[in-house]
């Protein structure tokens, strides 16, 4: 790598890191410790569909003879790596980029992928949510690259010998989360509707609703094919970022347990400050962490949801 490329990458990494930390502060969520380095990986899954991991939310991809697609974009530096290394791309323009929701670790690579893509698609709420999150984090709104094509309930398009569709189930992790399906490959990208054995981000300012998230996970598990491969937005390294319907129900159980625990503590007369001091939620050892835990934020959101009636 020459000096100019090194400086450009360093600049991208710095700006992405600042955006990530600012966004996390805006959500009231402790930022994770910054890794010394990240290792990109392209992993084929089934029938020309695969995933890319580096830093941020998992990217899904489709490459066939006639079309290209990406689901989510991570950060500017990792988006550059993704675009340059996408197997079989050979310099072709992407037919579509899909944002599963508005969070910066899934959309900050939009400015990199937009010039190489025909369109960016997202739920109708996503542009507004991106702008509101940027304002809370004191980031320049005019620098955002938001979806240029949006939908309210469902979206579907043929891409070569594949068909890609998306569906909105309602407020959950945010009020803009969608489920993206590569129909013939039977691969389903859930974005941040799935944190695999991790305390999730629950973005109340972004419209999150725990009591909506629980039945949505149940509905997806019931309605999608039993042999679907699911791509998750984030995963515990011991469990990974792909899985099956049983993994969805594990997160369902955690969210149900979270609400039940907080409801019991409220009924016992405990103050919010005491409720959020819990280090780990009993019954979910796979979720436990020793530092930078999101559990206090989860408990706080559950408290606010239960006491506000919304």
N, C-alpha and C positions, 0 to 999 in steps of 0.2 A: 504494500500500500504506500503511495507517495504522500508527501507532506500535505498537499492540498486536500486529498481524500481523507487523510487522517483528521485534519482540522474541521472539515465539513462534518464528518461523522461525530467528532467530539462536540461540535456545536449542536447537532441534532440531539445527541444524547443528553446534553445539559438542558436544552429547552424542554425535551420530553420529560425529564426528571422533575424539573420545576413545575410543569403542568400537572404531573401526577401528584406531587406533594400538595400543591395548592388545591387541587380537586379533592383530595382525601381530607384535607383540613376543612373544606367547605361541607363535607358530609359528616364531620365530627368523628372521623375514623382515623385511628393511628396509622401512619404510613408504614409499609414494610421496610425492613432494613435493605438498603440498596446493595445489590450483589456486585461483586468486583467485576464480573463479566457475565454476559449471557450467551447461551449456546443455541443457535437456531437449529430447528429440526423440521424437515418435511417428512410426513408420514402418510403414505397411501393407505386408504381404508378399504374402498370397494368401488369398482366400476368407474374409475377415473376421478373419484372423489377422495380427498385427503384432508389433512390438517397441518397447520404450521404453528409451532410454539417457539417463543423466544422470550418476550417480556410483555406483560399485559394479557388481555383476553385472547383465548385461542382463536386463530383464524382458520376457517374452513375454505376449501378451494375445489373447483372443478376445472379440469383441462381435458377437452376432447378435440377431435379433428376440426370441429366447426365452431367451438365456443369456449369462452373462459369466464369464470366467475370467482369472486371472493366474498366471504362472509366475515365482516369486521376487519379492522386495519391496524390495531395496536398503536404504536408510537411512530413518529417520523423515521427514526433510525431503523427500527425493525421492519417497518413498511418498505423501506428501500431494499433491505435484505430479502424480504419476501418477494418483491417485484422482480429483483434481479435473479433470484434463484428458483422461481416457480418452475417445476419440471414440465417441459413440453411447451412452455409459452413461446419461446423463440421470437421474442420481440413483438408479439401480437398484442393488440388492444384488448383489454378486458371488456366483455359485453356488459357486465353489471357488477357493482360492488354493493353489498347489502349490509347495513348497520343493524345489528340485533337490538340495540338500544343506544342511549345518548352518551354514556360514560366515556371519559377521556381515554381510558386504557383500551377502548374498543374503537374509538373514532379519531384519535389524534393523528393517525396515519392517513386520514382522508385527503389532506392537501398533497400527499405524495402519490396516492393512487388515482385521484381525480383526473390528472392530465393523461393518464394511461387507460382511462375507462370511459365508456360511453355514458354511463349513468350511475348515480348512487341512490339506492332505494332504502327507505326506512318507514317506520310507522308515522302517521300524521302528527303525533305529539312530539316526535324527536327533534325537529328543528327548534321549536320553542323551548324544549327542555335543555338542549345544548346551549342556547343563548342564556337562559336563566342560570345554569350551572357556571358558565363563564363569568357572568356578572357577580355571582356570589364569591367566586375565587379570584375576582379582580383581574381577570384575563381579558384581553381585547376581543370583543364580540365580532368586530369586523374582520378578524383573521380566521374565523371559523369557516370550515367547509361542511355545510349541512347537506342532507339528502336533497336532490333536485327532483325526485319522484317519490311521492308518499301515498299511503293507502290507509283506510280506516279499519277494515276487517280482514280482507284476504287479498293476496296478490299471487299471480302465477304467470310463468313464461316458459316457452320451449327454448332450450339451449343445445343446439345440435341434437344428439341422440338422448339427451337428458331433459327432464322438466323440473324446474325449481319453483317451489311455492312457499308462501309465508302466511302466517296466521297470527292474529292478535286475539288473546284470550281475556284481556282486561288487566287492571292494575295488580302488580305483584311485587317484584324487585324494584320496579319503577312503574310509571304509567305509559311506558312506551316499548315494553319487551315484546318481541315476536319470536315465533318458532319457525325456523327455515328448514325445508325438507327438500332433499335431492331424491325425487320420487322413485326413479328406477333403481338407483343405487340403494335406496332404503337407508339413507343416512340423514339424521335429524340434528341440526345445530340448535341448541337451546340458549346460547349466550349465557347471560347471568341469571337466567331462571334456574341454573344449576351450578352450585358450588359443591363439589364432590368431597364430602367429609371435611369441610372447612366451615367455620363460622362465617356466614355470608355478609355481604354488604346489603343493608336494608335502607334504601334511600328515601326517607320520609319526605324531605323537601322535593324530591323528584316524583312524588306520587305513590310511593310504596304502600302496600297494604298486605300485612301478613295474613289476615283472614281471607284475602283474595288469593294469595299465593298458594295456600294449602290445597284448595279444591282444583286450582289450575294444574298443579303437579299430578293430582289424581286423574284429572280429565285426560291429560297427555298420556299418562301410563295406560289408561283404559282404551284410548281411541287410536293410538299409533300402533303399527305392526309389532307383534311380540318379538320378532327377530331384528328390529331396527337397531342400528348402531347410533348411539347418542354422542354428540360432541358437546362437552361442557365448557362454559366460559372459564372456569378455574377448577383446579383439583389439588387435593393433598398429594404430594409426590408419591406417597405409598399406595395411592389408589388410582391416580392418573386422571386424564381429561377426557376419557371416553368410558362408556359403560352401557348398561341395560336399564330396563324399566325399574328394576328393584332399587337401583341407586336413587331414582327420583323419589321413591317412597321413603328412603332413608332420610332425605332432606325434608320431606313432608312430615315425618315423625319428629325431626328436630324442631321444626317451626311450631308444630302442635305442642311439643313439650315446652318450648320457650313461652308460649302464651299461657299454658296451664300453670307453669311455675310462677310467672309474674302475677297472674290473677290470684293465685293462692297467697302470695306475699302481700298484695294489696289488701286482700280480705283480712289478713292478719294485722293490718294497720301499719305496715312498714313504709318508711319514706322512700322516695325514689332514689336518693343518694345511697341508702343502705341496699336497695334491691340491685343496683347496677354494680355494686362492689364484688359480686360473685366472680370467682376466678374461672371456674369451669362448670358447665351445666351437667348435673348428675345424669347418668344414663347414656351419655354420648362420648365415650372415651376416644373414639377416632377423630373427633373434632378438636380435641384439647391441644392447646399451645401454651408455651411458657412465656412468650413475650409478644408484644404488639397484637394482643388479642382484640378481635372485634366483638367479643361477647358483651362487654359493658355497653357498647353502642347498640347491640341487638336488644339487650334488656331495656335500655332507655327507649328505644322505638316501640317495643311491646308495651311498656308502661304508658307512653303517650297515646298509643292507639287505643288501649283499653280504657283509659281515663277520659279521652276526648269523645268516645263514642263513634269515632270515624276510622 
